[in-house]
Amino acid sequence: MFTMKSYYRRFIAFCLLLTLVIVGSWSLGWNSPALAAIDDDRLDGNIFVVYAGNGSLVPPRIDLEESLKRKTPVILVYYLDDSKDCKQYAIVVSRFQEFYGRAASIIPVSVDSIFEQKSYNSSQPGYYYRGGIPQTVILDQNGKVVFDEIGNVPYEKVDDVLRKVFDLLPRDKSVTLKRRTFNEFNTELVQ
């Protein structure tokens, strides 16, 4: 026969058993902490969020087809979230956005999202992918490939290409831009 007293006894027994299972799993190490590291090939989450601190890159604001229609230069970056090289390169990609994010479309493409087809057209990311990661491809305003390299490319090498695309002065003839610190603005107001 069902009584409230027997219900409470079963509920308390269940809670005690659940507590023992949880405490036991912790003591046996089943609930180990995440082992996120920039120098291994383990999946830790999206590399742009975890390692570059930049969740605004994924998903990209605009896709490749729309960028080509708008005649906007494009920086395609092919990556995998579980690649140490891509994890380290995420920081460099974030710098591209810092300096060129308003003028160019920065499109990170997880190679896992490229569906295998017999052929691609030039408005599909699979068209430019050559099978290595990280891979950086820069398309100018006319959709012409002006840079295509696999590996962790130094920021300066990509910057030199982008300076040509945007008709900017070379780095050695350009003023080094520095971000103003938050409090620097306030010190200008105070004598």
N, CA, C and O of each residue as an XYZ file, in Angstrom:
764
protein
N       0.835     -1.167      0.000
C       0.000      0.000      0.000
C       0.887      1.240      0.000
O       1.913      1.281      0.679
N       0.491      2.229     -0.753
C       1.257      3.463     -0.882
C       0.852      4.453      0.197
O      -0.322      4.792      0.349
N       1.863      4.913      0.951
C       1.614      5.961      1.947
C       2.635      7.057      1.743
O       3.671      6.856      1.110
N       2.328      8.204      2.281
C       3.266      9.330      2.177
C       4.562      9.011      2.899
O       5.631      9.433      2.459
N       4.490      8.278      3.993
C       5.676      7.928      4.762
C       6.615      7.058      3.925
O       7.828      7.269      3.934
N       6.061      6.081      3.200
C       6.897      5.220      2.367
C       7.465      6.010      1.181
O       8.589      5.759      0.747
N       6.697      6.950      0.668
C       7.178      7.806     -0.424
C       8.402      8.605      0.024
O       9.407      8.643     -0.686
N       8.328      9.240      1.191
C       9.451     10.022      1.701
C      10.669      9.150      1.963
O      11.792      9.571      1.685
N      10.474      7.948      2.489
C      11.600      7.039      2.735
C      12.290      6.683      1.417
O      13.518      6.689      1.331
N      11.493      6.375      0.393
C      12.084      6.058     -0.912
C      12.801      7.273     -1.508
O      13.873      7.147     -2.099
N      12.201      8.427     -1.344
C      12.829      9.655     -1.868
C      14.158      9.926     -1.175
O      15.140     10.254     -1.841
N      14.211      9.796      0.137
C      15.446     10.018      0.892
C      16.487      8.971      0.508
O      17.665      9.300      0.367
N      16.077      7.729      0.338
C      17.007      6.673     -0.075
C      17.573      6.985     -1.467
O      18.767      6.812     -1.708
N      16.714      7.441     -2.372
C      17.163      7.802     -3.713
C      18.175      8.955     -3.669
O      19.201      8.901     -4.347
N      17.896      9.982     -2.888
C      18.800     11.133     -2.757
C      20.143     10.705     -2.187
O      21.185     11.162     -2.655
N      20.133      9.836     -1.185
C      21.386      9.347     -0.602
C      22.184      8.544     -1.629
O      23.400      8.702     -1.732
N      21.509      7.690     -2.381
C      22.176      6.901     -3.405
C      22.764      7.805     -4.482
O      23.898      7.598     -4.915
N      22.012      8.794     -4.913
C      22.501      9.738     -5.917
C      23.715     10.507     -5.401
O      24.674     10.707     -6.146
N      23.692     10.933     -4.164
C      24.829     11.627     -3.556
C      26.059     10.736     -3.531
O      27.161     11.188     -3.840
N      25.881      9.477     -3.166
C      27.005      8.541     -3.140
C      27.589      8.337     -4.538
O      28.809      8.267     -4.692
N      26.749      8.242     -5.538
C      27.229      8.070     -6.911
C      28.024      9.295     -7.352
O      29.094      9.156     -7.944
N      27.521     10.477     -7.074
C      28.218     11.706     -7.477
C      29.548     11.838     -6.748
O      30.569     12.105     -7.383
N      29.559     11.658     -5.439
C      30.802     11.763     -4.665
C      31.778     10.680     -5.098
O      32.978     10.932     -5.209
N      31.271      9.481     -5.341
C      32.139      8.388     -5.778
C      32.756      8.657     -7.132
O      33.923      8.331     -7.351
N      31.997      9.248     -8.051
C      32.550      9.537     -9.374
C      33.630     10.612     -9.297
O      34.607     10.564    -10.043
N      33.461     11.565     -8.414
C      34.510     12.580     -8.245
C      35.778     11.958     -7.690
O      36.877     12.255     -8.159
N      35.630     11.100     -6.699
C      36.814     10.511     -6.072
C      37.523      9.544     -7.012
O      38.732      9.345     -6.891
N      36.788      8.937     -7.949
C      37.411      8.024     -8.909
C      37.965      8.767    -10.126
O      38.602      8.156    -10.984
N      37.733     10.043    -10.207
C      38.284     10.837    -11.299
C      37.449     10.806    -12.566
O      37.936     11.202    -13.625
N      36.206     10.349    -12.491
C      35.374     10.319    -13.682
C      35.015     11.719    -14.150
O      34.725     11.924    -15.329
N      35.032     12.639    -13.278
C      34.654     14.008    -13.603
C      35.914     14.864    -13.640
O      36.051     15.809    -12.864
N      36.829     14.532    -14.542
C      38.088     15.261    -14.593
C      37.877     16.636    -15.210
O      36.984     16.810    -16.039
N      38.681     17.608    -14.820
C      38.534     18.950    -15.380
C      38.947     18.973    -16.852
O      39.663     18.091    -17.326
N      38.490     19.977    -17.546
C      38.863     20.131    -18.952
C      40.356     20.381    -19.050
O      40.932     21.119    -18.251
N      40.960     19.766    -20.023
C      42.400     19.909    -20.207
C      42.676     20.716    -21.467
O      43.331     20.234    -22.391
N      42.184     21.923    -21.499
C      42.372     22.780    -22.658
C      43.813     23.246    -22.722
O      44.374     23.714    -21.731
N      44.409     23.112    -23.906
C      45.785     23.561    -24.089
C      45.979     23.996    -25.530
O      45.457     23.374    -26.455
N      46.722     25.055    -25.710
C      46.952     25.594    -27.046
C      47.969     24.766    -27.821
O      48.115     24.934    -29.032
N      48.668     23.880    -27.134
C      49.725     23.115    -27.803
C      49.401     21.627    -27.956
O      50.305     20.792    -27.973
N      48.118     21.299    -28.066
C      47.742     19.916    -28.345
C      46.610     19.882    -29.365
O      46.047     20.916    -29.725
N      46.289     18.683    -29.819
C      45.263     18.514    -30.841
C      43.932     18.036    -30.268
O      43.190     17.312    -30.931
N      43.636     18.438    -29.046
C      42.353     18.075    -28.439
C      41.313     19.146    -28.727
O      41.638     20.323    -28.885
N      40.080     18.725    -28.792
C      38.982     19.659    -29.014
C      38.624     20.333    -27.696
O      38.274     19.659    -26.727
N      38.709     21.646    -27.657
C      38.424     22.417    -26.450
C      37.244     23.350    -26.635
O      36.824     24.012    -25.686
N      36.710     23.412    -27.826
C      35.657     24.363    -28.153
C      36.108     25.164    -29.359
O      37.122     24.841    -29.977
N      35.370     26.196    -29.697
C      35.747     27.004    -30.850
C      37.040     27.757    -30.560
O      37.138     28.467    -29.560
N      38.027     27.603    -31.429
C      39.356     28.170    -31.189
C      39.354     29.692    -31.136
O      40.168     30.281    -30.425
N      38.459     30.336    -31.872
C      38.442     31.797    -31.869
C      37.896     32.337    -30.556
O      38.305     33.406    -30.103
N      36.990     31.614    -29.954
C      36.441     32.008    -28.659
C      37.424     31.661    -27.550
O      37.732     32.504    -26.708
N      37.922     30.419    -27.545
C      38.753     29.924    -26.448
C      40.152     30.536    -26.452
O      40.635     30.960    -25.402
N      40.810     30.590    -27.606
C      42.224     31.006    -27.634
C      42.452     32.443    -28.093
O      43.436     33.062    -27.689
N      41.573     32.984    -28.921
C      41.749     34.371    -29.363
C      40.834     35.314    -28.597
O      40.953     36.532    -28.722
N      39.930     34.766    -27.814
C      39.002     35.604    -27.059
C      38.108     36.427    -27.957
O      37.723     37.544    -27.609
N      37.772     35.868    -29.132
C      37.054     36.641    -30.135
C      35.915     35.817    -30.720
O      36.088     35.156    -31.744
N      34.778     35.852    -30.090
C      33.626     35.123    -30.587
C      32.939     35.799    -31.745
O      32.012     35.233    -32.325
N      33.370     37.008    -32.102
C      32.698     37.726    -33.185
C      33.108     37.214    -34.565
O      32.494     37.591    -35.564
N      34.128     36.368    -34.638
C      34.551     35.839    -35.930
C      33.670     34.678    -36.406
O      33.550     34.434    -37.607
N      33.069     33.979    -35.473
C      32.261     32.816    -35.842
C      30.867     32.930    -35.254
O      30.745     33.220    -34.063
N      29.852     32.727    -35.993
C      29.883     32.597    -37.440
C      30.220     33.942    -38.082
O      29.994     34.993    -37.482
N      30.757     33.908    -39.296
C      31.113     35.173    -39.951
C      29.880     36.028    -40.228
O      28.779     35.511    -40.417
N      30.084     37.337    -40.247
C      28.971     38.268    -40.486
C      28.357     38.078    -41.865
O      27.154     38.267    -42.051
N      29.190     37.704    -42.830
C      28.759     37.651    -44.227
C      29.421     36.436    -44.867
O      30.540     36.074    -44.504
N      28.741     35.815    -45.808
C      29.338     34.639    -46.443
C      30.123     35.038    -47.686
O      30.097     36.193    -48.111
N      30.819     34.067    -48.256
C      31.703     34.326    -49.387
C      30.926     34.845    -50.596
O      31.357     35.799    -51.244
N      29.814     34.241    -50.899
C      29.026     34.648    -52.063
C      28.606     36.121    -51.963
O      28.717     36.868    -52.935
N      28.126     36.529    -50.792
C      27.699     37.921    -50.602
C      28.887     38.879    -50.677
O      28.764     39.966    -51.240
N      30.028     38.494    -50.122
C      31.229     39.343    -50.195
C      31.663     39.564    -51.635
O      32.030     40.675    -52.019
N      31.620     38.504    -52.423
C      32.008     38.643    -53.835
C      31.026     39.540    -54.588
O      31.434     40.315    -55.452
N      29.739     39.440    -54.269
C      28.745     40.315    -54.901
C      28.993     41.777    -54.546
O      28.820     42.664    -55.382
N      29.398     42.022    -53.308
C      29.640     43.404    -52.842
C      30.998     43.940    -53.265
O      31.312     45.105    -53.021
N      31.805     43.094    -53.897
C      33.164     43.470    -54.316
C      34.016     43.884    -53.113
O      34.753     44.869    -53.156
N      33.891     43.105    -52.048
C      34.655     43.328    -50.820
C      35.807     42.343    -50.776
O      35.602     41.161    -51.053
N      37.021     42.786    -50.438
C      38.116     41.830    -50.269
C      37.762     40.795    -49.197
O      37.053     41.095    -48.236
N      38.264     39.588    -49.377
C      37.918     38.480    -48.500
C      39.182     37.830    -47.953
O      40.147     37.597    -48.681
N      39.154     37.543    -46.655
C      40.201     36.747    -46.028
C      39.532     35.448    -45.586
O      38.769     35.430    -44.621
N      39.825     34.367    -46.299
C      39.311     33.045    -45.941
C      40.366     32.353    -45.087
O      41.542     32.322    -45.448
N      39.948     31.808    -43.969
C      40.871     31.062    -43.111
C      40.249     29.699    -42.851
O      39.207     29.593    -42.204
N      40.896     28.659    -43.362
C      40.431     27.288    -43.159
C      41.083     26.749    -41.900
O      42.285     26.910    -41.687
N      40.264     26.099    -41.060
C      40.765     25.656    -39.759
C      40.011     24.429    -39.270
O      38.983     24.047    -39.830
N      40.538     23.823    -38.220
C      39.858     22.798    -37.435
C      39.991     23.182    -35.973
O      41.034     23.681    -35.552
N      38.946     22.954    -35.202
C      38.983     23.295    -33.777
C      39.905     22.393    -32.968
O      40.292     22.754    -31.856
N      40.263     21.233    -33.496
C      41.121     20.316    -32.741
C      42.525     20.215    -33.339
O      43.121     19.139    -33.358
N      43.042     21.330    -33.821
C      44.392     21.383    -34.384
C      45.215     22.409    -33.609
O      44.811     23.563    -33.469
N      46.380     21.976    -33.104
C      47.204     22.916    -32.335
C      47.691     24.069    -33.212
O      47.796     25.201    -32.741
N      47.988     23.792    -34.474
C      48.419     24.874    -35.363
C      47.312     25.904    -35.555
O      47.569     27.108    -35.566
N      46.089     25.428    -35.706
C      44.953     26.342    -35.875
C      44.672     27.111    -34.594
O      44.317     28.289    -34.641
N      44.828     26.448    -33.441
C      44.627     27.124    -32.158
C      45.601     28.298    -32.035
O      45.212     29.390    -31.619
N      46.851     28.074    -32.392
C      47.861     29.136    -32.295
C      47.610     30.231    -33.332
O      47.857     31.408    -33.069
N      47.123     29.845    -34.497
C      46.875     30.803    -35.576
C      45.631     31.650    -35.324
O      45.496     32.724    -35.910
N      44.727     31.195    -34.472
C      43.497     31.941    -34.177
C      43.804     33.347    -33.674
O      43.061     34.285    -33.961
N      44.875     33.494    -32.937
C      45.266     34.804    -32.402
C      45.649     35.749    -33.547
O      45.316     36.934    -33.512
N      46.342     35.229    -34.553
C      46.732     36.031    -35.715
C      45.495     36.433    -36.507
O      45.386     37.576    -36.952
N      44.575     35.514    -36.682
C      43.334     35.811    -37.419
C      42.552     36.915    -36.707
O      41.949     37.775    -37.350
N      42.567     36.881    -35.405
C      41.887     37.921    -34.636
C      42.535     39.284    -34.901
O      41.842     40.301    -34.922
N      43.830     39.312    -35.099
C      44.510     40.572    -35.445
C      44.084     41.079    -36.819
O      43.985     42.288    -37.031
N      43.830     40.160    -37.755
C      43.326     40.590    -39.072
C      42.047     41.386    -38.875
O      41.856     42.440    -39.482
N      41.180     40.874    -38.025
C      39.908     41.550    -37.792
C      40.131     42.912    -37.137
O      39.436     43.881    -37.443
N      41.102     42.972    -36.238
C      41.362     44.229    -35.535
C      41.689     45.353    -36.513
O      41.223     46.480    -36.342
N      42.488     45.051    -37.537
C      42.928     46.106    -38.448
C      42.143     46.177    -39.759
O      42.046     47.246    -40.362
N      41.583     45.051    -40.202
C      40.912     45.035    -41.501
C      39.447     44.608    -41.428
O      38.801     44.445    -42.463
N      38.929     44.430    -40.246
C      37.576     43.905    -40.075
C      36.471     44.741    -40.671
O      35.432     44.196    -41.044
N      36.653     46.045    -40.776
C      35.603     46.898    -41.355
C      35.718     46.990    -42.867
O      34.736     47.292    -43.545
N      36.895     46.735    -43.401
C      37.113     46.902    -44.836
C      37.091     45.588    -45.609
O      36.860     45.588    -46.818
N      37.326     44.484    -44.936
C      37.373     43.170    -45.591
C      36.438     42.210    -44.878
O      36.106     42.399    -43.708
N      36.023     41.193    -45.588
C      35.232     40.121    -44.979
C      36.197     39.050    -44.493
O      36.943     38.471    -45.283
N      36.180     38.794    -43.209
C      37.025     37.745    -42.643
C      36.115     36.550    -42.407
O      35.185     36.604    -41.603
N      36.403     35.476    -43.123
C      35.517     34.317    -43.109
C      36.295     33.078    -42.667
O      36.954     32.438    -43.486
N      36.224     32.734    -41.375
C      36.796     31.472    -40.935
C      35.905     30.320    -41.415
O      34.683     30.378    -41.283
N      36.523     29.283    -41.969
C      35.778     28.143    -42.493
C      36.318     26.876    -41.854
O      37.464     26.494    -42.087
N      35.496     26.232    -41.052
C      35.883     24.937    -40.501
C      35.863     23.938    -41.648
O      34.853     23.809    -42.340
N      36.964     23.234    -41.856
C      37.007     22.304    -42.983
C      36.009     21.163    -42.802
O      35.647     20.499    -43.774
N      35.568     20.931    -41.583
C      34.518     19.934    -41.359
C      33.195     20.349    -41.987
O      32.336     19.504    -42.238
N      33.023     21.646    -42.244
C      31.764     22.134    -42.812
C      31.772     22.137    -44.340
O      30.766     22.481    -44.961
N      32.893     21.759    -44.950
C      32.967     21.710    -46.413
C      32.516     20.319    -46.852
O      33.195     19.323    -46.604
N      31.374     20.272    -47.499
C      30.854     18.995    -47.972
C      31.555     18.608    -49.264
O      31.693     19.423    -50.176
N      31.993     17.365    -49.333
C      32.725     16.899    -50.503
C      31.803     16.838    -51.715
O      30.723     16.249    -51.667
N      32.250     17.457    -52.794
C      31.536     17.492    -54.058
C      32.529     17.220    -55.175
O      33.739     17.275    -54.958
N      32.029     16.930    -56.363
C      32.929     16.732    -57.506
C      33.576     18.056    -57.913
O      34.745     18.093    -58.296
N      32.807     19.134    -57.826
C      33.362     20.447    -58.172
C      32.624     21.523    -57.380
O      31.502     21.326    -56.913
N      33.284     22.648    -57.249
C      32.726     23.801    -56.542
C      32.779     24.988    -57.486
O      33.566     24.995    -58.433
N      31.947     25.995    -57.236
C      32.094     27.222    -58.001
C      32.861     28.232    -57.140
O      33.046     28.013    -55.943
N      33.290     29.299    -57.727
C      34.180     30.249    -57.048
C      33.512     31.012    -55.906
O      34.185     31.747    -55.183
N      32.209     30.849    -55.735
C      31.554     31.510    -54.604
C      31.360     30.552    -53.427
O      30.676     30.891    -52.461
N      31.953     29.366    -53.501
C      31.887     28.387    -52.426
C      33.269     28.225    -51.799
O      34.265     28.147    -52.517
N      33.340     28.175    -50.468
C      34.640     28.034    -49.807
C      35.424     26.789    -50.229
O      36.654     26.818    -50.226
N      34.747     25.705    -50.590
C      35.428     24.485    -51.015
C      36.265     24.663    -52.272
O      37.186     23.884    -52.520
N      35.956     25.671    -53.058
C      36.687     25.953    -54.301
C      38.156     26.288    -54.035
O      39.027     25.926    -54.826
N      38.432     26.974    -52.933
C      39.779     27.465    -52.640
C      40.568     26.561    -51.691
O      41.777     26.736    -51.537
N      39.909     25.616    -51.068
C      40.566     24.753    -50.078
C      41.482     23.744    -50.768
O      41.077     23.067    -51.712
N      42.742     23.651    -50.275
C      43.739     22.769    -50.888
C      44.100     21.563    -50.025
O      44.994     20.800    -50.388
N      43.431     21.378    -48.903
C      43.652     20.169    -48.116
C      44.532     20.315    -46.891
O      44.740     19.330    -46.184
N      45.057     21.493    -46.607
C      45.894     21.703    -45.422
C      45.279     22.730    -44.499
O      44.463     23.553    -44.913
N      45.684     22.670    -43.232
C      45.201     23.660    -42.263
C      46.350     24.133    -41.397
O      47.306     23.382    -41.205
N      46.300     25.316    -40.879
C      45.429     26.389    -41.348
C      45.841     26.840    -42.746
O      47.016     26.784    -43.109
N      44.882     27.277    -43.504
C      45.127     27.812    -44.841
C      44.514     29.195    -44.903
O      43.369     29.397    -44.498
N      45.280     30.145    -45.410
C      44.802     31.520    -45.547
C      44.743     31.871    -47.026
O      45.726     31.716    -47.750
N      43.590     32.340    -47.467
C      43.385     32.753    -48.859
C      42.849     34.178    -48.824
O      41.902     34.481    -48.099
N      43.467     35.046    -49.619
C      42.979     36.429    -49.728
C      42.516     36.655    -51.156
O      43.236     36.385    -52.117
N      41.293     37.157    -51.265
C      40.719     37.522    -52.557
C      40.595     39.043    -52.596
O      40.136     39.657    -51.632
N      41.003     39.645    -53.702
C      40.869     41.104    -53.808
C      39.431     41.489    -54.135
O      38.539     40.640    -54.149
N      39.217     42.765    -54.396
C      37.877     43.284    -54.656
C      37.216     42.621    -55.865
O      35.989     42.563    -55.947
N      38.018     42.125    -56.797
C      37.496     41.492    -58.005
C      37.355     39.976    -57.878
O      36.992     39.306    -58.844
N      37.637     39.436    -56.701
C      37.525     38.004    -56.481
C      38.742     37.213    -56.940
O      38.698     35.984    -57.005
N      39.831     37.916    -57.259
C      41.058     37.262    -57.712
C      41.885     36.845    -56.489
O      42.035     37.616    -55.541
N      42.417     35.625    -56.524
C      43.265     35.142    -55.428
C      44.604     35.883    -55.501
O      45.321     35.802    -56.498
N      44.924     36.608    -54.422
C      46.192     37.333    -54.364
C      47.133     36.736    -53.321
O      48.298     37.124    -53.234
N      46.621     35.792    -52.529
C      47.447     35.131    -51.513
C      46.794     33.797    -51.185
O      45.577     33.713    -51.017
N      47.618     32.754    -51.096
C      47.120     31.424    -50.743
C      48.281     30.654    -50.134
O      49.210     30.250    -50.833
N      48.218     30.458    -48.835
C      49.310     29.767    -48.158
C      48.771     28.892    -47.038
O      47.828     29.256    -46.335
N      49.394     27.730    -46.889
C      49.040     26.790    -45.831
C      50.061     26.915    -44.711
O      51.261     27.023    -44.964
N      49.582     26.899    -43.472
C      50.461     26.962    -42.303
C      50.219     28.225    -41.494
O      49.389     29.062    -41.848
N      50.951     28.342    -40.414
C      50.858     29.521    -39.553
C      51.655     30.655    -40.190
O      52.861     30.782    -39.981
N      50.974     31.450    -40.946
C      51.595     32.548    -41.672
C      51.768     33.727    -40.716
O      50.826     34.069    -40.001
N      52.935     34.352    -40.684
C      53.097     35.526    -39.817
C      52.136     36.645    -40.217
O      51.847     36.835    -41.398
N      51.654     37.371    -39.232
C      50.724     38.468    -39.468
C      51.292     39.448    -40.489
O      50.569     39.915    -41.369
N      52.564     39.758    -40.379
C      53.189     40.756    -41.248
C      53.126     40.356    -42.728
O      52.968     41.215    -43.596
N      53.249     39.069    -43.013
C      53.192     38.596    -44.402
C      51.802     38.837    -44.999
O      51.678     39.283    -46.139
N      50.773     38.542    -44.229
C      49.402     38.780    -44.683
C      49.126     40.285    -44.739
O      48.465     40.768    -45.659
N      49.631     41.012    -43.761
C      49.450     42.466    -43.721
C      50.043     43.120    -44.966
O      49.448     44.045    -45.519
N      51.194     42.658    -45.407
C      51.809     43.214    -46.617
C      50.898     43.029    -47.829
O      50.758     43.943    -48.642
N      50.286     41.871    -47.955
C      49.368     41.612    -49.067
C      48.130     42.501    -48.948
O      47.683     43.080    -49.938
N      47.580     42.608    -47.747
C      46.385     43.432    -47.549
C      46.683     44.910    -47.790
O      45.817     45.638    -48.276
N      47.878     45.360    -47.462
C      48.250     46.750    -47.753
C      48.235     47.018    -49.253
O      47.847     48.102    -49.689
N      48.657     46.029    -50.043
C      48.593     46.184    -51.504
C      47.148     46.173    -51.986
O      46.779     46.964    -52.855
N      46.330     45.290    -51.434
C      44.921     45.203    -51.831
C      44.207     46.524    -51.567
O      43.410     46.976    -52.389
N      44.493     47.143    -50.419
C      43.823     48.391    -50.036
C      44.607     49.637    -50.428
O      44.218     50.751    -50.076
N      45.707     49.457    -51.154
C      46.537     50.570    -51.609
C      46.997     51.443    -50.437
O      46.871     52.667    -50.463
N      47.529     50.782    -49.418
C      48.069     51.475    -48.245
C      49.586     51.550    -48.342
O      50.212     50.809    -49.099
N      50.159     52.453    -47.568
C      51.621     52.555    -47.530
C      52.227     51.270    -46.980
O      51.607     50.599    -46.154
N      53.423     50.921    -47.424
C      54.117     49.783    -46.816
C      54.344     50.045    -45.327
O      54.396     51.195    -44.892
N      54.477     48.991    -44.569
C      54.609     49.112    -43.108
C      55.809     49.984    -42.716
O      55.719     50.752    -41.758
N      56.919     49.878    -43.437
C      58.108     50.654    -43.063
C      57.946     52.148    -43.350
O      58.724     52.949    -42.832
N      56.963     52.545    -44.155
C      56.724     53.956    -44.449
C      55.458     54.463    -43.770
O      55.059     55.612    -43.961
N      54.842     53.615    -42.991
C      53.578     53.939    -42.351
C      53.805     54.269    -40.882
O      54.744     53.774    -40.260
N      52.951     55.094    -40.349
C      52.990     55.417    -38.930
C      52.451     54.217    -38.162
O      51.417     53.657    -38.528
N      53.135     53.828    -37.118
C      52.653     52.727    -36.292
C      51.452     53.198    -35.499
O      51.524     54.171    -34.748
N      50.357     52.500    -35.675
C      49.140     52.867    -34.974
C      49.115     52.190    -33.616
O      49.437     51.010    -33.482
N      48.728     52.963    -32.614
C      48.588     52.416    -31.269
C      47.186     52.729    -30.792
O      46.643     53.801    -31.060
N      46.610     51.776    -30.079
C      45.299     52.023    -29.489
C      45.463     52.918    -28.277
O      46.396     52.755    -27.491
N      44.561     53.851    -28.135
C      44.567     54.724    -26.979
C      44.046     53.934    -25.790
O      43.042     53.230    -25.902
N      44.721     54.046    -24.654
C      44.223     53.340    -23.474
C      42.975     54.045    -22.978
O      42.738     55.212    -23.290
N      42.196     53.336    -22.216
C      40.920     53.863    -21.744
C      41.107     55.147    -20.953
O      40.370     56.110    -21.163
N      42.078     55.181    -20.049
C      42.280     56.346    -19.188
C      43.029     57.477    -19.872
O      43.023     58.604    -19.378
N      43.672     57.200    -20.998
C      44.404     58.254    -21.681
C      43.455     59.365    -22.132
O      43.817     60.540    -22.080
N      42.267     59.015    -22.567
C      41.292     60.003    -22.983
C      40.937     60.929    -21.826
O      40.804     62.139    -22.007
N      40.784     60.353    -20.636
C      40.432     61.147    -19.466
C      41.578     62.088    -19.070
O      41.319     63.198    -18.606
N      42.819     61.674    -19.241
C      43.939     62.529    -18.849
C      44.059     63.723    -19.779
O      44.599     64.755    -19.379
N      43.576     63.613    -20.994
C      43.612     64.759    -21.899
C      42.617     65.833    -21.474
O      42.809     67.012    -21.770
N      41.588     65.440    -20.803
C      40.582     66.405    -20.364
C      40.977     67.125    -19.079
O      40.548     68.251    -18.826
N      41.794     66.463    -18.281
C      42.200     67.012    -16.995
C      43.575     67.664    -17.146
O      44.483     67.079    -17.737
N      43.722     68.856    -16.616
C      45.013     69.566    -16.710
C      45.998     69.064    -15.692
O      47.127     69.550    -15.633
